[in-house]
Amino acid sequence: MAASYVQVTTTTDSRLEAAELAHAAVDERLAACAQLVGPIASTYWWEGRIESAEEWMVVFKTKSDRFDELASLITESHSYDTPEIIATPVVAGSMDYLAWVAEQTEPPGDDEDDEEDAAGGPPGPVTARSHPGGSVTHVMAGK
């Protein structure tokens, strides 16, 4: 059966928390890439009142079968009582990109050709890069 893919989003009240969630998910191979977007303006109901806040969005790229573990990581690490955790199915995408997502989200030790086994060391580094203007940051697993 072919792998299915999702984009998972959450929001935080700070860029630092967003970056920490992104790094943890990529480091644990729960997402191949995590993008930070913000600041964004959010308006929502909370405890019987309409609230507005500046937030940072994190968009994780992963396989559907990694969602539960990713959702657990977000829930356990998040400062909000009820964090947004929404998975949107990827209905189409670049075959090369989706293959990269699948490769980067394999749990360590699940693949016979795992880089750690082949090279005798840990998998490639997690890298971050900002786009011009600083409004989006990518955190990616690499080999």
C-alpha positions in Angstrom: 0.0 0.0 0.0 1.3 3.4 -0.9 2.2 5.8 1.9 -0.2 8.7 2.6 1.0 12.1 3.7 -0.3 15.0 5.9 0.6 18.5 6.8 0.0 19.0 10.5 -0.4 22.5 12.0 -0.2 23.9 15.4 0.2 27.5 16.8 2.2 28.8 19.7 2.5 32.1 21.5 6.2 32.6 20.7 8.7 32.0 17.9 10.9 30.2 20.4 8.3 27.6 21.4 7.4 27.1 17.7 11.1 26.6 16.9 11.5 24.1 19.8 8.5 22.1 18.6 9.8 22.1 15.0 13.2 21.0 16.1 12.0 18.2 18.4 9.7 16.8 15.7 12.3 16.8 13.0 15.0 15.4 15.4 12.7 12.5 16.4 11.9 11.8 12.7 8.2 12.6 13.3 8.4 15.2 10.5 10.7 15.6 7.6 10.3 19.4 7.6 8.7 21.9 9.9 8.0 25.5 8.8 7.5 28.4 11.2 5.1 31.1 9.9 4.5 34.3 11.7 3.7 36.2 13.5 0.1 35.7 12.6 -3.0 37.3 14.1 -5.5 34.8 15.7 -9.1 35.5 16.9 -10.9 32.7 18.8 -13.3 31.9 21.5 -11.7 31.0 24.9 -13.5 30.6 28.2 -16.6 32.4 27.0 -14.9 35.4 25.4 -13.5 36.3 22.0 -9.8 36.7 22.3 -7.2 37.9 19.9 -3.5 37.1 20.0 -0.3 37.2 18.1 0.9 33.6 17.4 3.4 31.6 15.4 2.2 28.7 13.2 4.2 25.5 12.7 3.5 23.4 9.6 4.9 19.8 9.8 5.3 17.6 6.7 5.0 13.9 7.6 3.4 10.6 6.7 0.0 9.8 8.0 1.3 6.8 10.1 3.5 9.2 12.1 0.6 11.5 13.0 -0.3 10.0 16.4 3.3 10.2 17.6 3.7 13.7 16.3 0.4 14.8 18.0 1.6 13.2 21.3 4.9 15.2 21.1 3.0 18.4 20.4 0.5 17.8 23.2 3.2 16.9 25.8 5.6 19.8 24.8 3.0 22.6 24.2 2.3 25.4 26.7 -1.4 25.7 25.7 -4.0 23.7 27.6 -5.7 22.8 24.3 -3.2 23.2 21.4 -4.4 23.2 17.8 -3.3 20.0 16.2 -4.9 19.6 12.7 -3.8 17.2 10.0 -4.6 18.0 6.4 -4.3 15.2 3.9 -1.9 15.8 1.0 -3.9 14.8 -2.1 -1.1 15.3 -4.6 2.6 16.3 -4.6 5.9 16.0 -6.2 6.9 12.3 -6.2 10.5 13.2 -5.4 9.5 15.4 -2.5 7.0 12.9 -1.0 9.7 10.2 -1.3 12.0 12.4 0.6 9.3 13.0 3.3 8.9 9.2 3.6 12.7 8.6 3.8 13.2 11.3 6.5 10.3 10.1 8.7 11.3 6.5 8.9 11.8 5.6 12.6 15.5 5.1 13.4 16.6 1.5 12.9 13.5 0.6 10.7 15.5 0.7 7.5 18.2 -1.7 6.5 20.0 1.1 4.8 19.6 3.4 7.8 22.4 6.0 7.6 23.4 5.3 11.2 23.9 1.6 10.5 25.7 2.3 7.2 28.0 5.1 8.4 28.4 4.0 12.0 27.0 7.3 13.4 23.9 9.3 13.8 21.7 10.4 10.9 22.4 13.7 9.1 22.0 17.0 10.9 18.9 19.0 11.4 19.2 22.3 9.6 17.2 25.6 9.8 17.1 28.4 7.3 15.1 31.6 7.1 13.5 33.0 4.1 14.1 36.7 3.2 12.0 38.8 5.5 12.2 36.2 8.2 8.5 35.3 8.1 9.0 31.6 7.4 11.7 29.3 8.8 12.3 25.8 7.6 13.6 23.1 9.9 14.6 20.0 7.9 16.2 16.6 8.5 19.1 16.0 6.2 21.4 13.3 5.1 
